[in-house]
């Protein structure tokens, strides 16, 4: 008795490949089929070409998303321009929502940066008050020792803090 198992396995592989190929081609066909109409017998047709001129406008169920000026001459769509489809409306709503979310995020980022700038401004103003108070200022040197600032160092520190105030205090 012959063994048909290899033939059956090959048939399953071929069938799977055919199903996969048709699934991959289906979206391309769906994109190309932009026209949908019903003929006199009630049969629904899909095509990338406009329906025959004998099909009344009420039986045209779907038109391509294009302007009336771009439609083929003599096509029914020339007299009835198609409005935006549901998909186009949803895409536009999604884009609008994404844009609003981006604008909101930008506003929040600007508010956070304004708060940081305000805090930096207050700190710089406090540092300037300390420098201008006349009390002796110290810094820690590289060896970890406290060193008093002389007049030149104090003036340089005042200039640095003044630049910070100019940057952060708007």
N, C-alpha and C positions, 0 to 999 in steps of 0.2 A: 504494500500500500504506500503510495507516494506521500511525502511530507510536504504539506502546503504552508507550514508556519512561516518560512522565509518570504513566500509570495504574499501572505496576509500581512506581514510586517511591512513589506514594501508598499503595499496598497494603502496601509494606514499612514505611512510617511508621505506618499503622494497626495492623499486626501488632505492631510494636515497642511502640506505646502499649498495646495489649491485654495483651502480656506483662508490661510494667511495672506496669500496674494490677493484674493478678492477683498479681504478686509482692508488691506493697504490701499487698494485702488478705489474702494467705495468712497472715502472722503474726497478724493480728487473728482470722482464723478458727481458727487453731491455739490461741489463747488461749481462745476461746469454747468450743471442743470439749474439755470437761474429762472427759467420760464416754467410755469405750471398752468395748464388750462384743461378744460373739460370739453370734449367734442359733443356733437349732436346726439351720440349714442350714450353719453354719460361716462365715457372712459376718460380717466385722468392721464394726461401726457406730461412728461418732463423733458425739457430740452434746453440747450444753450442757444437755440435759435428762436425767434419770435413765432407765435402760432400763425397759421394761415389767416389771411384777411377775412375769410368767411366765418371765423370764430368771433361771436359778439363780445364786447368788452366785459359784460357781466360774467362770462364764463372763463375769463382770465383770472386765475386764482393767485398767481404770484408773478411779479415782474422783476427784472434785474435792478439792482441799486445803481442807477445811472440817471443823468439828467435827460430831459426830453430832447435837448439839442444833440446829445450824443447817440440817441436811438437811431436805428436804421430807418431810412425813408420808407414811408408806407406802413410801418409797423404800428400796431394798435397803441403802443406806449407813447407814440408821438403826440396823440391827442389827449392822453391822460397820464401826465407825469407821475411816476411812482414816488410816494412819500418814503420817509425812512422806515426801514423794516424794524421788527421787534428786536432783532439782534443788534442793529445799529443803534437803536435807542438805549439798549442795555449797555452797550460799549460806551456810548456817550455819557450815560449816567455814571458808569464806573470811572471813566476818565475824570469827570467832574468831581466825584468823591475823592479820588486820589489827589487831584490838584488841591482840593480844600484841605485834605489831611496834610499835604506838604506845606501849604501856607500856614496852617495851625502849628505845625512843628517848627517852622521858621520863626513864627511869632514867639513861641515858647523859648526857643533858643536865644532870641534877641532879648527877651525879658530876663532870662538867666544871666546873660552876659551883662546886661544893665545892672543887675543886682551885684555881680562880682565887681564891676567897675565902681559902683557906689561904695562897696566895702573897701576896695583899694584906695579910693579917694579919702575916706574917713581915716584910714590908717596913715596915709601919707600926710594928711593935715595934722594929725596927732604928732607924728615924727617931727614935722616942721615946728610945731609949738615947743617941743622939747629942745630942739636945736636952738631956737630963738630965746629960750628961757634964761640962758646965761649959765646954767649949771654945767659942771664939768662932765664931759661925755667920755665914755670908755668903749673900747672894742677888745675883743679877744684875738690875740695874735696866733700865729701858726703853732707856737709852742704851748698854747692854752693859757697864756698869761694875759692879765688885764693891762691894757695900755691906754693912757689918756690921749685924746685927740688934741693936736696943736691947732692953731688958728687956721692954717692952710688946709688941714684935713677937715676941720669943721666947715670951712667954706665949700670944699668939694662935696661934703655930705649934704650941705644945704642946697647946692646946685642940683645934685642927684634927686633929692626929695622934691624940689621944685619942678623938675622935669616930670616926675611921677604925678604930681598934682595936675600939671598941664595935660597929661595923658588921660587921667582917669576922671577928673572933675570937669564935666561938660557944663 
